[in-house]
Amino acid sequence: MKKLGELVQGIPCTIHGNSAVEIKGIAYHSARVKSGYMFVAVDGFCVSGAKFIDDAVNRGAVAVVTTDLNKVRKGWVNIVLTKSPRRFLAQVSNRFYGFPSHKLILAGITGTNGKTTTGYLLRSMAKKMGIEPGFIGTVEYWDGAESSKAGKTTPESLDLVQMLSRMVEHKLGLCITEVSSHGLELDRVFDLDFKVGVFTNFSQDHLDFHKTLRAYREAKLKLFTGLSPASFAVVNQDDSVGREIPERTRAQVLRYGTRADLEPIPDVVGRVISVEPDGLETEISCQGKTVPVRLNLTGRYNLQNLLAAFGAGCALKWPVGAMKAGAESLESVPGRLELMRSGRGFQVFVDYAHTPDALHKVLDTVREFTKGRLLVVFGCGGDRDRSKRPLMGRVVAELANTAIVTSDNPRSEPPDEIIGQIVKGMNCSGKFLVEPDRKEAIRRALHEAQKGDTVVIAGKGHEEYQIVGNERCPFDDRKAVREILEELG
């Protein structure tokens, strides 16, 4: 419990009311307000937070944070005026909980693709070091005592700071977190002290939100422009945006890549020896040593994720042996080229690929070990970047023998319209079918698959739901595959 004036000291804002009032908690959702709380009226994508001020006050809020005095109709409540409630929420949350990111090592991973797999690899390496890390990412959250399914890749700042605070309580010394471009642009990680920032790669995504590739790139780079000189920026030397980062950060730079001929030579270099359906044989060089690493994850592109994890481990001064052992002990990453055993002579993979670049890499890599045909089931999310839909259609048309275009998470858009935009990129008749019912699309692919074929079901990966309109309906690609394979006998 802290006094309002003390709590907001150093934050750009103006108090209208009693600066000595005691604040017992913070909320940005009015339903979570309790007596003595501060309510921060943060705008959502569709609804203004100001609409919930009355409800928050009725529930016991003693201070309201807003951009407009006129939005508060109760004359007795204390008001804090600020230009940016979102940034204020991040700053006041850190002050209320005592800056928990200063009390552990916070490693953030950003980039278009590969964040989750890099995070899982780094987590597995940490465990081989005898470290139990906290984890915040697309699939799950772990605070040292409780695991929960992730709501957002990067939670709202208050939720994130509360998780970090619980990690400190549970005596965790390290937290590995994925950092999304939304999280960076919306100040969800503002005021956090990242000791390590990892950059995976950059390609088109989220233009529905960022509008331009330049704005999307700048959002990603915020993680690195905010690092201190005592921190490490771990960057992908093979990626053009990765090569920009050393000029944009104050942090110490550690480079990784696949090309030892580039200047400066990467600190961590690797190569693929072979790609198999159940894994990847690689060779990694760092800290003056070269070691073979056998990943249980397939996909040539996973070499980059492995190098990123090795780079982060080097920044944390972990020995090569522990990093190798950690990488090799990771069995799988949920929904990332996850192999589903068919028992019928063909392979089935479920993958989260939902960008043109990620989809191209997934299909390219399974081509390497597919003796027969490649069958692909995919769609695109509604209310998201429309410009990538024909691009994804083109990728599948070029690389698949047969494609079944279906629904992903259509949200508020009609599925047929989304499918129509995808099909515009598939300028080759006879190679694709349209089946809006996702389970039926998976069924058709599995019924058609023969010995030696590979079926890739792309777009949703680990997700256990499908968003149709405003409803979140239970649906899991992996469960659907198991049920249909059982039907086939």
Helices and strands as residue ranges (DSSP letters): E 2-3, H 4-7, E 14-16, E 22-23, E 25-27, G 30-32, E 37-40, G 49-52, H 53-58, E 63-66, G 69-71, E 78-81, H 85-96, G 100-103, E 105-110, H 115-128, E 134-136, E 140-142, E 147-149, H 157-169, E 174-178, H 181-185, E 196-199, H 207-210, H 213-225, E 232-236, H 240-244, G 245-247, E 252-257, E 268-276, E 279-286, E 289-295, H 302-315, H 320-329, E 338-341, E 347-351, H 356-367, E 374-378, H 388-399, E 402-405, H 415-423, E 432-434, H 438-448, E 454-458, E 465-468, E 471-474, H 477-488
